[in-house]
Amino acid sequence: MKRTVIHALAAITVLVAGLSCTKESLELEYTRQEDNIDKYITNLLKQDTTMRVTYNGGASRVTLKAGEGPALADGNNVSFFWGGYIFTNNFNKNNLFQTNDIEQAKASGWDTSDESRFQVLNINLGEYPMIEGLRNGLVGVKEGEECYIIFSGKRGFGNRSVGRIPSNSALLYYVKVQFVGSNQ
């Protein structure tokens, strides 16, 4: 009986140690992704000094084209086109996993014969379900703005694989804001 209890405790200890190592390695992976995102942004800024970077809750927003008017806040309405890309240390059009923007679909070689699939997304930021990184990156965008919103897998889908997206993937969203307004 003692031997069974000792073996059970040993097994639990190994399991806990293994989970701890897995969690540590996952945190190291997210840190590596965030470092690569920072390097990518630094290189972008070297190429074009007119770009602005905004950080919010683990998301980095690189403004490619400035917008005008009020900044999007939680609870406001926003209309935008977007393309979601798996971020592998750069922006690669071949890593597009989903889009509502026909221009991004064409650039990635997607079939665009059914144009009805490509419609602007109209949402209320406080009510529409979305991943944390995208939500945090959208806060503060303005009408007419074009931007990249980039974040690690920690703020994305985490350890879930979703469609073409492997678990723990860093993501980049290319967003083109059409409208920002209050919810009244």
C-alpha positions in Angstrom: 0.0 0.0 0.0 2.8 2.4 0.9 4.5 1.7 -2.4 1.3 2.5 -4.3 1.0 5.8 -2.5 4.6 6.7 -3.1 4.3 5.8 -6.8 1.1 7.9 -7.1 2.8 10.9 -5.4 5.9 10.5 -7.7 3.6 10.4 -10.7 1.8 13.6 -9.6 5.1 15.3 -8.9 6.4 14.4 -12.5 3.1 15.6 -14.0 3.1 18.9 -12.1 6.8 19.5 -13.0 6.0 18.7 -16.7 3.1 21.1 -16.7 5.2 23.8 -15.0 7.9 23.3 -17.7 5.3 23.5 -20.4 3.8 26.7 -19.0 7.4 28.2 -18.7 8.2 27.2 -22.3 5.0 28.7 -23.5 5.7 32.0 -21.7 9.2 32.0 -23.2 7.6 31.4 -26.7 5.2 34.4 -26.1 8.2 36.5 -25.0 10.1 35.5 -28.1 7.1 36.4 -30.3 6.8 39.8 -28.6 10.6 40.5 -29.1 10.2 39.6 -32.8 7.2 41.9 -33.1 9.2 44.7 -31.6 12.1 44.0 -34.1 9.6 44.0 -37.0 8.1 47.3 -35.9 11.6 48.9 -35.4 12.5 47.9 -39.0 9.2 49.4 -40.3 9.9 52.6 -38.5 13.4 52.8 -40.0 11.8 52.5 -43.5 9.1 55.1 -42.9 9.4 57.6 -40.1 5.8 58.9 -40.6 4.4 55.7 -39.1 3.2 55.8 -35.5 3.1 53.0 -33.0 0.6 52.6 -30.2 0.7 50.0 -27.5 -2.4 48.8 -25.6 -2.8 45.7 -23.5 -0.2 43.6 -25.3 -1.2 44.7 -28.8 1.0 46.9 -31.0 -0.8 49.1 -33.6 1.4 50.5 -36.4 -0.5 53.4 -38.1 0.3 53.3 -41.8 -2.1 56.0 -42.8 -3.4 58.4 -40.2 -7.2 58.8 -39.7 -9.3 61.8 -38.6 -12.0 62.5 -36.0 -12.8 60.8 -32.7 -10.8 57.9 -31.5 -12.6 54.5 -31.1 -13.4 53.7 -27.5 -15.1 50.7 -26.0 -18.8 50.9 -26.7 -18.4 52.9 -29.9 -19.3 51.7 -33.4 -16.7 51.0 -36.0 -16.8 49.8 -39.6 -13.7 48.3 -41.1 -12.1 46.0 -43.6 -9.5 43.6 -42.2 -7.2 40.7 -43.1 -5.8 38.3 -40.5 -2.3 36.9 -41.0 -0.2 34.5 -39.1 2.8 36.5 -38.1 6.1 34.8 -38.7 8.4 37.7 -37.9 7.1 39.7 -40.9 4.1 40.5 -42.9 3.7 37.7 -45.4 0.7 37.9 -47.8 0.8 34.1 -48.1 -0.1 33.8 -44.4 -3.6 35.3 -44.8 -6.1 33.1 -42.9 -9.3 35.2 -43.3 -10.4 38.5 -44.7 -13.4 40.6 -45.6 -11.2 42.9 -47.9 -11.2 41.9 -51.5 -8.0 43.8 -52.1 -6.1 41.7 -49.5 -7.7 38.5 -50.8 -6.6 39.3 -54.4 -3.0 40.2 -53.2 -2.9 36.8 -51.5 -4.1 34.9 -54.5 -7.5 34.0 -53.1 -10.6 33.4 -55.2 -12.5 36.6 -55.3 -15.3 35.6 -57.8 -17.9 35.7 -55.0 -17.7 39.4 -54.2 -20.5 39.1 -51.6 -18.0 37.5 -49.2 -16.2 40.8 -49.0 -18.3 43.3 -47.0 -17.3 45.9 -44.5 -17.6 44.7 -40.9 -19.9 47.0 -38.8 -19.6 46.3 -35.0 -20.0 47.8 -31.6 -16.6 47.4 -29.9 -18.0 46.7 -26.5 -20.5 44.1 -27.7 -18.8 42.2 -30.6 -16.9 39.0 -29.5 -13.3 39.1 -30.6 -9.8 38.1 -29.5 -8.1 40.3 -26.9 -5.2 41.4 -29.1 -7.5 42.7 -31.9 -9.9 44.4 -29.5 -7.0 46.1 -27.6 -5.4 47.2 -30.9 -8.6 48.7 -32.3 -9.1 51.0 -29.3 -8.0 54.5 -30.4 -8.3 54.0 -34.2 -9.8 56.8 -36.2 -11.9 57.0 -39.3 -9.8 56.6 -42.5 -6.9 55.0 -40.6 -5.0 52.0 -42.0 -2.9 50.0 -39.6 -1.3 46.8 -38.6 -2.4 45.3 -35.3 0.2 42.8 -34.1 0.2 40.6 -31.0 1.6 37.3 -29.6 -0.4 34.1 -29.3 -1.0 35.0 -25.7 -3.5 37.7 -26.8 -4.8 35.7 -29.8 -6.2 32.2 -29.7 -3.7 30.8 -27.1 -3.4 27.1 -27.1 -6.4 26.5 -29.4 -5.9 25.8 -33.1 -8.6 27.7 -35.1 -9.0 26.9 -38.8 -5.7 27.5 -40.5 -4.2 29.1 -37.4 -1.9 26.9 -35.4 -2.1 27.1 -31.6 -0.1 29.8 -29.9 0.4 31.8 -33.2 1.4 35.4 -33.2 -1.1 37.3 -35.4 -1.1 40.5 -37.6 -4.3 42.2 -38.7 -4.2 44.7 -41.5 -7.1 47.0 -40.8 -8.7 49.7 -42.9 -11.1 51.8 -40.8 -14.1 53.2 -42.7 -16.2 54.7 -39.8 -15.9 55.4 -36.1 -18.9 56.8 -34.2 -20.6 56.8 -30.8 -23.4 54.4 -29.9 -26.3 56.8 -29.7 
